[in-house]
Amino acid sequence: MKCPHCKSKTTIRSSEELSPITRKQYRQCTNIYCCHSFVVLQSVSLTIVPSAIPDPTVKIPLS
């Protein structure tokens, strides 16, 4: 993911699982003149091919 300000690459500094389908990522810009730090929420939104061993507690809609 690029920095929304200077468009440089960013790195994940840390992350945490919020649920089986959602993670919170703490990202930092690699441009030393920008140094923007921000949070990204990453989540699974749709299933394209269903799992062969599905977890019944995980609900992901089909595309």
Phi, psi and omega in degrees: 000140179268156176294132180293344182266301186258354178070015175280166176295154174237159176240150176277119180274325174197168177205160177216146179277124178266330177200175179299341181240006182225135176233146173256125180246136174258115186245154179222137178293141179274351178282114185294342178274343180262299177061023179296133174242140184205169181249138178238135172257121181247128181216153175282131184251325182215151174263130176265311175235121182299151178293146175281343177228067186293145173271117184297344179273349181263122181247107177235123182294151175283147179281000000 
